[in-house]
């Protein structure tokens, strides 16, 4: 269709100017054939789908297609296709000629919009060179305009009354009798020379009408010339833009080297790097990938990088789900030779996988660099620092042009936490790989400045692993025989760090490997203190259970430490966790005795409000009015109760671990109750301040009575068990965790109180 449009645009002004009186038979037949083709195209357009400009959707409804075409280009397409001369010949029986038919024939120029759409379409087609397509478009516009101007200029000469007083008549007398092609070439010659502003003067305007036409034609040429020159300049500049930018950057770099008087070695490195950057710029595909939709990016990364990632030692045996997640977060980078990928002491923010090229591991010994290893395709960089959350211990530098996959350390850690099975597999792969390599052993994980005798257990950086909360990694390292009680410069052990940061799984792992729960740091803090100070209650519950097994004074030690430090917050938390307020430390002192000795009045009040025994020392320390007020406000046997939900949740989690084959902690987080001697009503009436006892809930009421008898020193076989409201309890099943139970030695007390109320 483009060729037919070009023919129509060429022949229409040619016929009007040169064949006005004697139409050519061959051109007449060709015009009819071309018009038939365009008529068929009009019919086919009613069945061609289009893209809605508002919704960007393909419209295939024939009714909508027809409506759209009829309301837009249909009338003009029909008008430009009707052969008006043929219609006039069929009506009158002879060929008609005149200005009206010439104007109607010019409607064929409407078809030029098809040529514009054609060039616009192929300019976006990457199969064709944009430069040459643009040049062809400019050439087509120039030739069409020159052809039309030449035909119109000759048309003015033909219609002028005095043929000899025209531009062609003055040069060729009786020009109408000369050859058609000589006349056409003369007109085109004038048009081209005028358009190019050459103007030899051999063909020039003679009459006024021609002068007026040339004036407007020259003005039009000014705009056309500016359009062509502007387009050609833009094409040439765009073709050389990268080269000019490269030259500018080289000049800037050379100026920088000269200004700072850098040595020739650095100058050569800078220039070589910039040259390689220029050559490898087209290889960087990350910028293109980021412009695509997210789902498409994932598919591309999966196709490009999955085969390489599957062969990396760390991911062997890992589920495909995790691999897809990791590949989706990876970014490809091209790094030129001799460029640092990871620098010594750099934060472990990223890990790298080598797709192609080579990377050297470099250690610095007394200011001299030494290559200790060369990594190749499918190797991994920076994973040691990532796993241990410590700065990189070496420098990694490219040896050749390398393509690397960069993955954020946070993304890797999050992916590992998604599935425990994959977490364990990756940790095992990591340990096995580094054990096999002589130059990359577990020593890369060790703290600098370890023991000189080479004892790895004393220098392994378990502290950083515990701080990250990676329980699987910690478990694997401890299985390898590493010391769980290693301390840092402040005496903090992995248990201290895990407890203070709330990593319950790491705490459980350390306990399984028999860590010392009683170790103190330089500030005298144990892991129990760190847990309760940070309000990690579930961790405190676990640690307190294990500590109380080996140390019967643990409750008193913790309370007395809180009192000595006058830490009301920690003291309240300890009492909430069920520690008995009158527990003694290993020196035989209770918390309230220490508070009085330290003169911590607020702490004394707190302990009294939570059931501490008010002895003579307390009465002497606190005015009797204030003391009586405190004793009246507190409930009989009152203590700050521990929330049921938390301990039950801890118990449920460890029961689930036991069901799945995990090691259990027997007796951990068992139900507990507080028992008191005497009826609750009698205790209130007599203002009894005798403290109760916190015990583990037994399996039967008989066992409960036996324990109560031993605790309070009487035979409780026939005693009654009642709750805080005085209701008798006859079944162990109705007792809940943290209930307050009262052991009534004299059952007749209840009967007597009932009789008095009835009277």
C-alpha positions in Angstrom: 0.0 0.0 0.0 2.9 2.4 0.6 4.1 1.9 -3.0 0.6 2.6 -4.2 0.4 5.7 -2.1 3.8 6.9 -3.5 2.5 6.3 -7.0 -0.7 8.3 -6.3 1.2 11.2 -4.8 3.6 11.3 -7.8 1.1 10.8 -10.6 -1.6 13.2 -9.4 0.3 16.5 -9.8 2.1 15.1 -12.9 -1.3 14.4 -14.7 -2.7 17.8 -13.6 0.3 19.8 -14.9 1.6 17.8 -17.9 -1.4 15.7 -19.1 -4.2 18.2 -18.7 -5.5 18.1 -22.3 -4.4 14.7 -23.4 -4.7 12.0 -20.7 -2.3 9.0 -21.1 -4.1 5.7 -21.6 -1.5 3.6 -19.6 -1.6 6.0 -16.7 -5.4 6.1 -16.8 -5.6 2.3 -16.5 -3.0 2.3 -13.7 -5.0 4.9 -11.8 -8.1 2.7 -12.1 -6.2 -0.3 -10.7 -4.8 1.7 -7.8 -8.2 3.1 -7.0 -9.6 -0.4 -6.9 -6.9 -1.5 -4.4 -7.8 1.4 -2.1 -11.5 0.6 -2.4 -10.8 -3.0 -1.3 -8.7 -1.6 1.6 -11.7 0.5 2.7 -13.9 -2.6 2.9 -11.3 -4.5 4.8 -10.9 -1.7 7.3 -14.4 -2.5 8.6 -13.1 -5.9 9.8 -9.7 -4.9 11.3 -9.5 -4.7 15.1 -8.0 -1.7 16.8 -6.6 -0.7 20.2 -8.7 1.6 22.3 -6.5 4.6 23.2 -8.3 5.0 26.5 -8.2 1.5 27.8 -5.3 0.1 25.7 -7.4 -3.0 25.0 -7.9 -4.7 21.6 -11.4 -4.1 20.3 -12.7 -7.0 18.1 -16.4 -6.1 18.1 -17.4 -5.6 14.4 -20.1 -3.0 15.3 -17.6 -0.9 17.3 -15.0 -1.2 14.6 -17.5 0.0 11.9 -18.8 2.8 14.1 -15.3 4.1 14.8 -14.2 4.0 11.2 -17.4 5.7 9.9 -16.9 8.5 12.5 -13.3 9.1 11.7 -11.5 8.5 8.3 -14.2 6.8 6.2 -15.5 9.9 4.3 -12.0 11.2 3.5 -10.9 7.7 2.4 -13.9 7.4 0.1 -13.3 10.9 -1.4 -9.7 10.2 -2.1 -10.6 6.9 -3.8 -13.4 8.0 -6.1 -12.1 8.4 -9.7 -13.9 11.6 -10.5 -12.7 11.7 -14.2 -14.0 8.2 -14.8 -17.4 9.0 -13.2 -17.6 12.1 -15.4 -16.7 10.0 -18.5 -19.5 7.5 -17.7 -22.0 10.4 -17.3 -21.0 12.6 -20.2 -19.3 10.1 -22.6 -16.1 12.2 -22.8 -13.1 13.0 -20.7 -13.5 16.2 -18.6 -10.7 18.5 -17.7 -10.6 21.6 -15.6 -9.6 23.2 -12.3 -12.4 21.5 -10.4 -11.4 18.0 -11.5 -7.8 19.0 -10.7 -8.7 20.0 -7.1 -10.8 16.8 -6.6 -7.8 14.8 -7.8 -5.6 16.4 -5.2 -7.7 14.5 -2.6 -5.4 11.6 -3.3 -2.8 13.4 -1.1 -4.9 12.2 1.8 -3.4 8.8 1.4 0.0 10.2 2.6 -1.1 9.6 6.2 -0.5 5.9 5.4 3.1 6.6 4.5 3.5 8.6 7.8 2.1 5.6 9.8 4.4 3.2 7.9 7.6 5.2 8.6 6.5 5.7 12.3 6.0 1.9 12.7 9.3 0.8 11.1 11.2 3.4 13.1 10.2 1.4 16.2 11.1 -1.9 14.6 14.5 -3.0 15.8 15.0 -5.2 12.7 15.7 -2.0 10.8 18.3 0.6 11.4 16.8 3.8 12.8 19.4 5.9 11.1 18.7 4.6 7.6 14.9 4.6 8.1 15.0 8.2 9.2 17.2 9.1 6.2 14.8 7.4 3.9 11.9 9.3 5.4 13.6 12.6 4.9 14.6 11.7 1.4 11.0 10.8 0.6 9.7 14.1 1.9 12.3 16.1 0.0 11.6 14.3 -3.3 7.8 14.6 -3.0 8.0 18.3 -2.2 10.4 19.0 -5.0 8.2 17.0 -7.5 5.1 18.9 -6.4 6.8 22.3 -6.6 8.2 21.5 -10.1 4.8 20.3 -11.4 3.0 23.4 -9.9 5.7 25.7 -11.4 5.2 24.2 -14.8 1.4 24.4 -14.4 1.7 28.2 -14.0 3.7 28.4 -17.2 1.1 26.3 -19.1 -1.8 28.4 -17.9 -0.1 31.8 -18.5 -1.6 33.5 -21.6 1.8 34.4 -23.1 3.8 31.2 -23.3 7.0 33.1 -24.3 6.9 35.2 -21.2 7.3 32.3 -18.8 10.3 30.7 -17.1 10.4 27.8 -19.6 9.1 29.7 -22.6 12.0 32.1 -22.4 14.5 29.2 -22.4 12.7 26.8 -24.8 10.4 28.5 -27.4 7.4 26.4 -28.3 8.1 24.3 -25.2 4.6 22.7 -25.5 5.8 20.8 -28.6 8.9 19.4 -27.0 9.2 16.0 -25.4 7.2 15.4 -22.2 10.2 14.1 -20.3 12.3 17.2 -21.2 9.6 19.4 -19.8 9.4 17.3 -16.6 13.1 17.2 -16.1 13.4 20.9 -16.6 10.7 21.6 -14.0 12.3 19.1 -11.5 15.8 20.6 -12.2 14.5 24.1 -11.4 12.8 22.8 -8.2 15.9 21.0 -6.9 18.3 23.9 -7.6 15.9 26.4 -6.0 15.3 24.1 -3.0 19.0 23.7 -2.4 19.5 27.5 -2.7 22.0 27.0 -5.6 20.0 28.9 -8.2 22.2 28.9 -11.3 19.9 31.5 -13.0 19.5 29.6 -16.3 15.8 29.0 -15.4 14.4 32.0 -13.7 11.0 33.8 -13.1 9.9 36.0 -16.0 6.4 37.2 -15.1 5.0 38.5 -11.8 3.0 35.4 -11.0 6.1 33.2 -11.1 7.9 35.7 -8.9 5.2 35.6 -6.3 5.3 31.7 -6.4 9.0 31.7 -6.0 8.8 34.0 -3.0 6.5 31.7 -1.1 8.5 28.6 -2.3 11.7 30.0 -0.9 10.1 30.9 2.4 8.8 27.3 2.6 12.3 26.1 1.8 13.6 27.8 4.9 11.4 25.7 7.1 12.1 22.5 5.2 15.9 23.1 5.2 15.8 23.7 9.0 13.8 20.5 9.5 16.2 18.4 7.4 19.3 19.8 8.9 17.9 19.5 12.5 17.0 15.8 11.9 20.4 14.9 10.3 22.3 16.7 13.1 20.4 14.8 15.8 21.1 11.5 14.0 24.8 12.2 13.8 25.1 13.5 17.3 23.2 10.5 18.8 25.4 8.1 16.9 28.5 9.6 18.4 27.1 10.5 21.9 28.7 7.6 23.8 32.1 8.3 22.2 31.9 11.9 23.1 31.0 11.2 26.7 33.8 8.7 26.9 36.3 11.2 25.5 35.0 13.8 28.0 35.4 11.4 30.9 39.0 10.5 29.8 39.8 14.2 29.6 38.4 14.8 33.1 40.4 11.8 34.5 43.6 13.0 32.9 43.1 16.4 34.3 42.5 14.9 37.8 45.7 12.8 37.6 47.7 15.8 36.5 46.3 18.2 39.1 46.9 15.7 42.0 50.2 14.5 40.6 49.3 10.8 40.9 52.0 8.3 40.0 51.9 6.7 36.5 50.8 3.3 37.9 47.6 4.8 39.2 47.1 6.8 36.1 47.3 3.7 33.9 44.8 1.9 36.2 42.3 4.7 36.1 42.4 5.0 32.3 42.3 1.2 31.9 39.3 1.0 34.1 37.4 3.7 32.3 38.2 2.1 28.9 36.9 -1.2 30.1 33.8 0.4 31.5 33.1 1.9 28.1 33.5 -1.5 26.4 31.5 -3.4 29.0 28.6 -0.9 29.4 26.5 -2.8 26.8 26.9 -6.0 28.8 25.1 -4.7 31.9 21.6 -6.1 31.7 20.4 -5.2 35.2 19.1 -1.8 34.1 17.0 -3.4 31.3 15.6 -6.1 33.7 14.5 -3.5 36.3 12.3 -1.8 33.6 10.2 -4.9 33.1 7.3 -6.1 35.3 8.1 -7.9 38.5 6.7 -11.3 37.3 8.7 -11.1 34.0 11.8 -10.1 35.9 11.5 -13.2 38.1 11.1 -15.4 35.0 14.2 -13.9 33.3 16.3 -14.2 36.4 15.1 -17.8 36.9 16.1 -18.6 33.3 19.5 -16.9 33.4 20.7 -17.6 36.9 19.0 -20.7 38.3 21.4 -23.2 36.6 24.3 -21.4 38.3 22.7 -21.0 41.7 21.8 -24.7 41.8 25.5 -25.6 41.5 26.6 -23.4 44.4 27.8 -25.5 47.3 25.6 -23.7 49.8 22.4 -24.4 48.0 22.9 -28.1 47.2 19.9 -30.0 48.5 17.9 -26.9 49.2 14.2 -26.9 48.1 13.4 -25.2 44.8 11.0 -22.9 46.6 13.8 -21.3 48.5 16.0 -21.1 45.4 13.3 -19.3 43.5 12.9 -16.8 46.3 16.7 -16.2 46.4 17.0 -15.9 42.6 14.2 -13.3 42.5 16.2 -11.1 44.9 19.6 -11.4 43.0 21.0 -8.7 40.8 23.5 -9.2 38.1 26.6 -7.0 37.9 29.6 -6.9 35.5 32.8 -6.0 37.3 36.0 -5.1 35.4 39.4 -6.6 36.3 41.4 -5.4 39.3 38.3 -3.9 41.0 37.5 -4.7 44.6 34.2 -6.5 45.1 34.5 -6.8 48.9 37.0 -4.8 50.9 38.7 -5.8 54.2 36.6 -4.9 57.3 33.6 -4.0 55.1 30.2 -4.6 56.6 28.7 -8.0 55.5 25.8 -6.4 53.6 26.0 -8.6 50.5 27.1 -12.0 49.3 28.2 -12.7 45.7 28.0 -15.7 43.3 30.3 -15.8 40.4 28.6 -16.5 37.0 31.7 -16.0 34.9 35.3 -14.8 35.4 37.7 -15.1 38.3 38.0 -13.4 41.7 41.0 -13.4 44.0 40.9 -13.5 47.8 43.7 -11.2 49.1 45.1 -11.0 52.6 47.3 -8.2 53.7 50.4 -9.2 55.7 52.6 -6.4 57.0 51.4 -4.0 54.3 52.0 -6.6 51.5 49.1 -8.1 49.6 49.1 -11.9 49.1 46.7 -13.9 47.0 45.5 -16.9 49.1 42.8 -18.3 46.8 41.2 -17.8 43.4 37.4 -18.2 43.0 35.9 -19.3 39.7 32.4 -19.8 38.3 29.8 -21.1 40.7 31.8 -20.1 43.7 30.5 -17.9 46.5 32.0 -14.8 48.2 31.2 -13.1 51.5 29.1 -15.8 53.1 31.4 -16.2 56.1 30.9 -12.6 57.2 27.2 -12.9 56.4 26.6 -15.9 58.6 28.6 -14.5 61.5 27.4 -10.9 61.2 31.0 -9.6 61.4 33.1 -7.5 59.0 34.8 -9.2 56.1 38.2 -10.6 57.0 39.7 -10.4 53.5 39.6 -8.4 50.3 38.1 -9.9 47.2 39.3 -8.5 43.8 38.4 -9.5 40.3 41.1 -11.0 38.2 39.3 -10.9 34.9 36.0 -9.3 33.6 33.5 -11.1 35.9 29.7 -11.3 36.0 28.5 -11.6 39.6 25.1 -12.2 41.2 24.7 -9.9 44.3 22.3 -11.0 47.1 21.5 -9.0 50.2 22.6 -10.7 53.4 19.2 -9.9 55.0 17.4 -11.7 52.1 19.6 -14.8 52.6 18.9 -14.9 56.3 15.2 -14.4 55.9 15.1 -17.2 53.3 16.9 -19.5 55.7 14.4 -18.8 58.4 11.4 -19.7 56.2 12.1 -23.5 56.4 14.0 -25.2 59.2 15.0 -28.1 56.9 16.6 -25.8 54.4 18.2 -23.8 57.1 19.9 -27.0 58.5 21.0 -28.1 55.0 22.6 -24.8 54.2 24.5 -24.7 57.6 25.7 -28.3 57.0 26.8 -27.4 53.5 28.7 -24.4 54.8 30.5 -26.3 57.5 31.4 -29.2 55.3 32.7 -26.9 52.5 34.9 -24.9 54.8 36.2 -28.0 56.5 37.3 -29.4 53.1 39.3 -26.3 52.1 42.7 -25.9 53.5 42.9 -22.2 52.9 39.3 -21.5 53.9 38.8 -23.4 57.1 36.8 -22.7 60.2 39.5 -20.3 61.2 37.7 -17.7 59.0 35.0 -17.7 61.6 37.2 -17.2 64.6 37.8 -14.0 66.5 41.0 -12.2 66.0 43.5 -12.5 68.9 42.4 -16.1 69.9 44.4 -18.3 72.1 48.0 -18.8 70.9 47.9 -22.6 71.5 45.4 -22.8 68.6 42.4 -24.0 70.7 39.6 -23.4 68.4 37.0 -23.7 71.2 38.4 -20.7 72.9 38.4 -18.5 69.8 35.2 -19.4 67.9 32.9 -16.5 67.4 29.8 -18.1 68.9 28.8 -14.8 70.3 27.9 -13.3 66.9 26.0 -16.4 65.9 24.0 -16.2 69.1 23.3 -12.5 68.5 21.8 -13.2 65.1 19.3 -15.7 66.5 20.4 -18.4 64.0 19.7 -21.4 66.3 20.4 -24.0 63.6 23.8 -22.6 62.9 24.5 -22.4 66.6 23.5 -26.0 67.1 25.8 -27.2 64.3 28.7 -25.4 65.7 28.1 -26.7 69.2 27.7 -30.2 67.8 31.2 -29.8 66.4 32.5 -29.6 70.0 32.8 -25.9 70.4 32.7 -24.3 73.9 29.3 -22.9 74.7 30.7 -20.8 77.6 33.1 -18.7 75.6 33.0 -15.1 76.7 33.8 -11.7 75.1 35.9 -9.0 76.5 33.1 -8.1 79.0 32.6 -11.7 80.1 29.3 -12.1 78.3 28.6 -15.6 77.1 26.4 -16.7 74.1 23.7 -17.4 76.7 23.9 -13.8 78.0 23.5 -12.4 74.5 20.7 -14.8 73.4 18.8 -14.1 76.7 19.1 -10.3 76.4 18.0 -10.3 72.8 15.1 -12.6 73.1 16.4 -15.5 71.0 14.5 -18.3 72.8 15.5 -21.0 70.3 19.2 -20.2 70.8 18.8 -20.3 74.6 17.2 -23.8 74.3 20.1 -24.9 72.1 22.7 -23.7 74.5 20.9 -25.4 77.4 20.8 -28.7 75.4 24.6 -28.4 75.1 25.1 -28.0 78.8 26.2 -24.4 79.0 26.9 -22.9 82.5 23.8 -21.0 83.4 25.3 -19.4 86.4 28.2 -17.6 84.7 28.4 -13.8 85.4 29.8 -11.1 83.2 32.0 -8.2 84.5 29.0 -6.4 85.8 27.9 -9.4 87.8 24.9 -10.2 85.6 23.8 -13.7 84.8 21.7 -14.8 81.8 18.7 -14.9 84.2 19.2 -11.3 85.0 19.6 -10.3 81.4 16.3 -12.1 80.5 14.2 -10.5 83.3 15.7 -7.1 82.8 14.8 -7.2 79.1 11.3 -8.6 80.0 11.8 -11.8 78.0 9.5 -13.8 80.3 9.4 -17.1 78.4 13.2 -17.2 78.4 13.4 -16.3 82.1 10.9 -19.2 82.8 13.1 -21.7 81.0 16.3 -20.4 82.6 14.9 -20.2 86.1 13.7 -23.8 86.0 17.2 -25.0 85.1 18.9 -22.7 87.5 16.7 -23.7 90.4 17.6 -27.4 89.9 21.2 -26.8 90.6 21.0 -23.8 92.9 18.3 -23.6 95.6 19.3 -20.0 96.4 18.7 -18.7 92.9 15.4 -16.9 93.8 17.0 -15.2 96.8 20.1 -14.2 94.9 18.0 -12.6 92.1 15.8 -10.7 94.5 18.7 -9.5 96.7 20.6 -8.3 93.6 17.6 -6.3 92.5 17.3 -4.8 96.0 21.0 -4.0 96.2 20.8 -2.2 92.8 17.5 -0.6 93.9 16.0 -1.7 90.6 12.3 -1.6 91.3 11.4 -2.6 87.8 13.3 -5.8 87.9 12.1 -6.6 91.4 8.5 -6.2 90.3 9.2 -8.5 87.3 10.8 -11.1 89.5 7.8 -11.1 91.9 5.4 -11.4 88.9 7.3 -14.5 87.8 6.4 -16.2 91.1 9.7 -15.8 93.1 8.9 -16.0 96.8 9.4 -12.7 98.4 11.1 -14.1 101.5 13.5 -16.3 99.6 17.0 -16.3 101.1 20.2 -15.9 99.2 23.3 -18.0 99.7 24.3 -15.8 102.7 21.0 -16.4 104.5 19.6 -12.9 103.8 16.1 -12.1 102.5 15.3 -9.3 100.1 13.7 -7.1 102.8 16.7 -7.5 105.1 19.0 -6.2 102.3 16.6 -3.4 101.5 16.6 -2.3 105.1 20.4 -2.5 105.3 20.7 -0.5 102.1 18.1 2.0 103.3 15.9 1.5 100.2 12.6 2.6 101.6 10.6 2.3 98.3 11.9 -1.2 97.9 10.9 -2.1 101.4 7.3 -0.9 100.7 7.2 -3.0 97.5 8.3 -6.1 99.3 5.9 -5.6 102.1 3.0 -5.1 99.7 4.0 -8.4 98.1 3.9 -10.4 101.3 7.3 -9.9 102.9 7.4 -10.7 106.6 7.2 -7.6 108.8 9.7 -8.3 111.5 10.9 -6.0 114.3 13.6 -4.5 112.2 11.0 -3.5 109.6 8.8 -2.0 112.3 11.7 0.0 113.7 12.6 1.2 110.2 9.1 2.3 109.0 6.8 4.3 111.2 3.9 2.2 112.7 1.3 4.3 110.9 2.8 3.7 107.5 3.4 0.1 108.3 -0.2 -0.6 109.4 -1.5 1.2 106.3 0.6 -1.1 104.0 -0.4 -4.2 105.9 -4.1 -3.2 105.7 -3.9 -2.5 102.0 -2.3 -5.7 100.9 -4.4 -8.8 100.6 -3.8 -11.7 102.8 -0.9 -13.7 101.2 -0.9 -11.3 98.3 1.7 -11.5 95.6 2.0 -10.3 92.1 0.7 -13.2 90.0 2.2 -14.5 86.9 0.1 -14.4 83.7 -1.3 -17.8 82.9 -1.2 -17.4 79.1 2.6 -16.9 78.8 3.7 -20.1 80.7 1.0 -22.1 79.0 2.3 -20.9 75.6 5.9 -21.8 76.5 4.7 -25.2 77.7 2.7 -25.8 74.5 5.7 -24.9 72.3 8.0 -27.3 74.0 5.4 -30.0 74.0 5.1 -29.5 70.2 8.9 -29.8 69.9 8.7 -33.1 71.9 6.0 -34.4 69.6 8.3 -33.7 66.6 11.2 -35.5 68.0 12.9 -32.7 69.8 14.5 -32.9 73.2 12.1 -32.1 76.0 12.7 -30.3 79.3 11.1 -32.4 82.0 9.3 -30.3 84.6 9.6 -27.1 82.6 6.7 -24.6 83.1 4.6 -27.0 85.2 1.4 -25.7 87.0 2.0 -24.1 90.4 -0.2 -23.0 93.2 0.2 -21.0 96.4 -0.9 -22.6 99.7 -1.7 -20.8 103.0 -2.4 -22.1 106.4 -5.9 -21.3 107.9 -9.3 -20.2 106.6 -9.2 -17.0 104.4 -11.9 -15.3 106.5 -10.0 -16.0 109.7 -6.8 -14.7 108.3 -8.5 -11.5 107.3 -10.1 -11.0 110.7 -6.8 -11.6 112.6 -4.7 -9.7 110.1 -2.5 -12.7 109.7 0.7 -12.0 107.8 2.1 -15.5 107.8 3.4 -16.1 104.2 2.2 -18.9 102.0 4.2 -21.5 100.1 4.6 -21.7 96.3 4.5 -25.4 95.3 4.2 -27.5 92.2 0.6 -28.6 91.7 0.5 -32.3 92.7 -1.5 -35.0 91.0 -4.1 -35.5 93.8 -5.6 -33.8 96.8 -4.1 -36.4 99.2 -0.6 -35.5 97.9 -1.5 -31.8 98.2 -2.5 -32.2 101.9 0.7 -34.2 102.6 2.8 -31.4 101.1 0.9 -28.8 103.1 1.4 -30.7 106.3 5.1 -30.8 105.8 5.3 -27.2 104.9 3.3 -25.9 107.8 4.2 -28.6 110.4 0.9 -30.2 111.2 -1.1 -33.3 110.2 -3.2 -32.2 107.2 -4.8 -35.6 106.5 -8.2 -34.5 107.6 -7.8 -30.9 106.6 -10.0 -29.1 104.1 -8.8 -27.3 101.0 -10.7 -24.1 100.2 -10.3 -21.3 97.7 -10.1 -17.6 98.4 -13.8 -17.3 98.9 -14.1 -20.2 101.3 -15.5 -22.7 98.9 -14.4 -26.3 99.6 -12.3 -28.0 96.8 -12.9 -31.8 96.5 -11.2 -32.5 93.2 -7.7 -31.8 91.9 -9.0 -31.2 88.4 -10.7 -27.9 89.3 -7.5 -26.3 90.5 -5.8 -24.1 87.9 -2.3 -22.8 87.6 -1.5 -20.0 90.1 -4.6 -20.6 92.2 -4.5 -19.6 95.9 -5.4 -22.5 98.2 -6.1 -22.4 101.9 -5.5 -25.4 104.1 -8.1 -25.4 107.0 -6.8 -27.5 109.9 -10.1 -27.2 111.9 -13.1 -28.1 109.7 -15.4 -27.1 112.6 -14.5 -23.4 111.9 -16.6 -23.5 108.7 -19.6 -25.0 110.5 -19.5 -22.5 113.3 -19.3 -19.5 110.9 -22.3 -20.9 109.0 -24.4 -21.4 112.1 -23.7 -17.8 113.3 -24.8 -16.4 109.9 -28.0 -18.5 110.1 -28.8 -17.2 113.6 
